[in-house]
Amino acid sequence: MRISLSAKKKLGFIDGTIKSPASTDAKSAIWQRCNDMVLLWILQSLHPDMASSVLYCTSASMVWNDLKDRFSQSNDSRIYQIRQEIAEHRQGHLTISECYTKLKALWDELDSYHEPIICNCEGSKTRASREEKERVMQFLMGLNEPYSTVCGSILMTSPIPDTRRVHGLILQHEWQMDVANRQIGSHAMQIGGYTTTKGGTSSGNSSGAKPPGVGDGKHGSYSRRSLKCS
């Protein structure tokens, strides 16, 4: 919501920086029209039950502050929740891309609660490298068992690639596994079709009768008697 209001240059109506002018001011009508527009945007983004509780607020900043007081939580509580979700994150039935995307969203949200460190010293670079390596290990630890081999190969690489590169390597391994599984399934279907045909269910000769010329002495075949010396 803040991104939408910022793009439309209306953040001042919710943070109080654009204050209401006096009723006698010529800009009062313009301010009221813009305030009503922002208020409508906020109400439309809320659940109907929640919107009814702030329906009679007259300014967008009142609605914003009311919702903030009711639903905001301290940063430390949310940071704890994010770290717990990261620690418990597992691939399960997710694809590699879905698993990585969900984990990256948690990393990005966690970063948003910390002030960025603007420093080009060696200590800062070492710290960034350590954090990147930790994220690689968090991603690999949550993958399913079939990826253990490629995970081991990545961990033996020196230096360990960053998370984007690791995601690409695991994604390629997932594609190779899909291709191999399809080939196995296709081969199994071919064997099943051959076995069915050999059993006579689809050969057109289900009666078990021998074809002409096989062991009956007719149609130009040689019997055992004809092979005996006279």
Secondary structure as a PSIPRED ss2 file (coil, helix, strand):
# PSIPRED VFORMAT (PSIPRED V4.0)

   1 M C   1.000  0.000  0.000
   2 R H   0.000  1.000  0.000
   3 I H   0.000  1.000  0.000
   4 S H   0.000  1.000  0.000
   5 L H   0.000  1.000  0.000
   6 S H   0.000  1.000  0.000
   7 A H   0.000  1.000  0.000
   8 K C   1.000  0.000  0.000
   9 K C   1.000  0.000  0.000
  10 K C   1.000  0.000  0.000
  11 L C   1.000  0.000  0.000
  12 G H   0.000  1.000  0.000
  13 F H   0.000  1.000  0.000
  14 I H   0.000  1.000  0.000
  15 D H   0.000  1.000  0.000
  16 G C   1.000  0.000  0.000
  17 T C   1.000  0.000  0.000
  18 I C   1.000  0.000  0.000
  19 K C   1.000  0.000  0.000
  20 S C   1.000  0.000  0.000
  21 P C   1.000  0.000  0.000
  22 A C   1.000  0.000  0.000
  23 S C   1.000  0.000  0.000
  24 T C   1.000  0.000  0.000
  25 D C   1.000  0.000  0.000
  26 A C   1.000  0.000  0.000
  27 K C   1.000  0.000  0.000
  28 S H   0.000  1.000  0.000
  29 A H   0.000  1.000  0.000
  30 I H   0.000  1.000  0.000
  31 W H   0.000  1.000  0.000
  32 Q H   0.000  1.000  0.000
  33 R H   0.000  1.000  0.000
  34 C H   0.000  1.000  0.000
  35 N H   0.000  1.000  0.000
  36 D H   0.000  1.000  0.000
  37 M H   0.000  1.000  0.000
  38 V H   0.000  1.000  0.000
  39 L H   0.000  1.000  0.000
  40 L H   0.000  1.000  0.000
  41 W H   0.000  1.000  0.000
  42 I H   0.000  1.000  0.000
  43 L H   0.000  1.000  0.000
  44 Q H   0.000  1.000  0.000
  45 S H   0.000  1.000  0.000
  46 L C   1.000  0.000  0.000
  47 H C   1.000  0.000  0.000
  48 P H   0.000  1.000  0.000
  49 D H   0.000  1.000  0.000
  50 M H   0.000  1.000  0.000
  51 A H   0.000  1.000  0.000
  52 S H   0.000  1.000  0.000
  53 S H   0.000  1.000  0.000
  54 V C   1.000  0.000  0.000
  55 L C   1.000  0.000  0.000
  56 Y C   1.000  0.000  0.000
  57 C C   1.000  0.000  0.000
  58 T C   1.000  0.000  0.000
  59 S C   1.000  0.000  0.000
  60 A H   0.000  1.000  0.000
  61 S H   0.000  1.000  0.000
  62 M H   0.000  1.000  0.000
  63 V H   0.000  1.000  0.000
  64 W H   0.000  1.000  0.000
  65 N H   0.000  1.000  0.000
  66 D H   0.000  1.000  0.000
  67 L H   0.000  1.000  0.000
  68 K H   0.000  1.000  0.000
  69 D H   0.000  1.000  0.000
  70 R H   0.000  1.000  0.000
  71 F H   0.000  1.000  0.000
  72 S C   1.000  0.000  0.000
  73 Q C   1.000  0.000  0.000
  74 S C   1.000  0.000  0.000
  75 N H   0.000  1.000  0.000
  76 D H   0.000  1.000  0.000
  77 S H   0.000  1.000  0.000
  78 R H   0.000  1.000  0.000
  79 I H   0.000  1.000  0.000
  80 Y H   0.000  1.000  0.000
  81 Q H   0.000  1.000  0.000
  82 I H   0.000  1.000  0.000
  83 R H   0.000  1.000  0.000
  84 Q H   0.000  1.000  0.000
  85 E H   0.000  1.000  0.000
  86 I H   0.000  1.000  0.000
  87 A H   0.000  1.000  0.000
  88 E H   0.000  1.000  0.000
  89 H C   1.000  0.000  0.000
  90 R C   1.000  0.000  0.000
  91 Q C   1.000  0.000  0.000
  92 G C   1.000  0.000  0.000
  93 H C   1.000  0.000  0.000
  94 L C   1.000  0.000  0.000
  95 T C   1.000  0.000  0.000
  96 I H   0.000  1.000  0.000
  97 S H   0.000  1.000  0.000
  98 E H   0.000  1.000  0.000
  99 C H   0.000  1.000  0.000
 100 Y H   0.000  1.000  0.000
 101 T H   0.000  1.000  0.000
 102 K H   0.000  1.000  0.000
 103 L H   0.000  1.000  0.000
 104 K H   0.000  1.000  0.000
 105 A H   0.000  1.000  0.000
 106 L H   0.000  1.000  0.000
 107 W H   0.000  1.000  0.000
 108 D H   0.000  1.000  0.000
 109 E H   0.000  1.000  0.000
 110 L H   0.000  1.000  0.000
 111 D H   0.000  1.000  0.000
 112 S H   0.000  1.000  0.000
 113 Y C   1.000  0.000  0.000
 114 H C   1.000  0.000  0.000
 115 E C   1.000  0.000  0.000
 116 P C   1.000  0.000  0.000
 117 I C   1.000  0.000  0.000
 118 I C   1.000  0.000  0.000
 119 C C   1.000  0.000  0.000
 120 N C   1.000  0.000  0.000
 121 C C   1.000  0.000  0.000
 122 E H   0.000  1.000  0.000
 123 G H   0.000  1.000  0.000
 124 S H   0.000  1.000  0.000
 125 K H   0.000  1.000  0.000
 126 T H   0.000  1.000  0.000
 127 R H   0.000  1.000  0.000
 128 A H   0.000  1.000  0.000
 129 S H   0.000  1.000  0.000
 130 R H   0.000  1.000  0.000
 131 E H   0.000  1.000  0.000
 132 E H   0.000  1.000  0.000
 133 K H   0.000  1.000  0.000
 134 E H   0.000  1.000  0.000
 135 R H   0.000  1.000  0.000
 136 V H   0.000  1.000  0.000
 137 M H   0.000  1.000  0.000
 138 Q H   0.000  1.000  0.000
 139 F H   0.000  1.000  0.000
 140 L H   0.000  1.000  0.000
 141 M H   0.000  1.000  0.000
 142 G C   1.000  0.000  0.000
 143 L C   1.000  0.000  0.000
 144 N C   1.000  0.000  0.000
 145 E H   0.000  1.000  0.000
 146 P H   0.000  1.000  0.000
 147 Y H   0.000  1.000  0.000
 148 S H   0.000  1.000  0.000
 149 T H   0.000  1.000  0.000
 150 V H   0.000  1.000  0.000
 151 C H   0.000  1.000  0.000
 152 G H   0.000  1.000  0.000
 153 S H   0.000  1.000  0.000
 154 I H   0.000  1.000  0.000
 155 L H   0.000  1.000  0.000
 156 M C   1.000  0.000  0.000
 157 T C   1.000  0.000  0.000
 158 S C   1.000  0.000  0.000
 159 P C   1.000  0.000  0.000
 160 I C   1.000  0.000  0.000
 161 P C   1.000  0.000  0.000
 162 D C   1.000  0.000  0.000
 163 T H   0.000  1.000  0.000
 164 R H   0.000  1.000  0.000
 165 R H   0.000  1.000  0.000
 166 V H   0.000  1.000  0.000
 167 H H   0.000  1.000  0.000
 168 G H   0.000  1.000  0.000
 169 L H   0.000  1.000  0.000
 170 I H   0.000  1.000  0.000
 171 L H   0.000  1.000  0.000
 172 Q H   0.000  1.000  0.000
 173 H H   0.000  1.000  0.000
 174 E H   0.000  1.000  0.000
 175 W H   0.000  1.000  0.000
 176 Q H   0.000  1.000  0.000
 177 M H   0.000  1.000  0.000
 178 D H   0.000  1.000  0.000
 179 V H   0.000  1.000  0.000
 180 A H   0.000  1.000  0.000
 181 N H   0.000  1.000  0.000
 182 R H   0.000  1.000  0.000
 183 Q H   0.000  1.000  0.000
 184 I H   0.000  1.000  0.000
 185 G H   0.000  1.000  0.000
 186 S H   0.000  1.000  0.000
 187 H H   0.000  1.000  0.000
 188 A H   0.000  1.000  0.000
 189 M H   0.000  1.000  0.000
 190 Q H   0.000  1.000  0.000
 191 I H   0.000  1.000  0.000
 192 G H   0.000  1.000  0.000
 193 G H   0.000  1.000  0.000
 194 Y H   0.000  1.000  0.000
 195 T H   0.000  1.000  0.000
 196 T H   0.000  1.000  0.000
 197 T H   0.000  1.000  0.000
 198 K H   0.000  1.000  0.000
 199 G C   1.000  0.000  0.000
 200 G C   1.000  0.000  0.000
 201 T C   1.000  0.000  0.000
 202 S C   1.000  0.000  0.000
 203 S C   1.000  0.000  0.000
 204 G C   1.000  0.000  0.000
 205 N C   1.000  0.000  0.000
 206 S C   1.000  0.000  0.000
 207 S C   1.000  0.000  0.000
 208 G C   1.000  0.000  0.000
 209 A C   1.000  0.000  0.000
 210 K C   1.000  0.000  0.000
 211 P C   1.000  0.000  0.000
 212 P C   1.000  0.000  0.000
 213 G C   1.000  0.000  0.000
 214 V C   1.000  0.000  0.000
 215 G C   1.000  0.000  0.000
 216 D C   1.000  0.000  0.000
 217 G C   1.000  0.000  0.000
 218 K C   1.000  0.000  0.000
 219 H C   1.000  0.000  0.000
 220 G C   1.000  0.000  0.000
 221 S C   1.000  0.000  0.000
 222 Y C   1.000  0.000  0.000
 223 S C   1.000  0.000  0.000
 224 R C   1.000  0.000  0.000
 225 R H   0.000  1.000  0.000
 226 S H   0.000  1.000  0.000
 227 L H   0.000  1.000  0.000
 228 K C   1.000  0.000  0.000
 229 C C   1.000  0.000  0.000
 230 S C   1.000  0.000  0.000
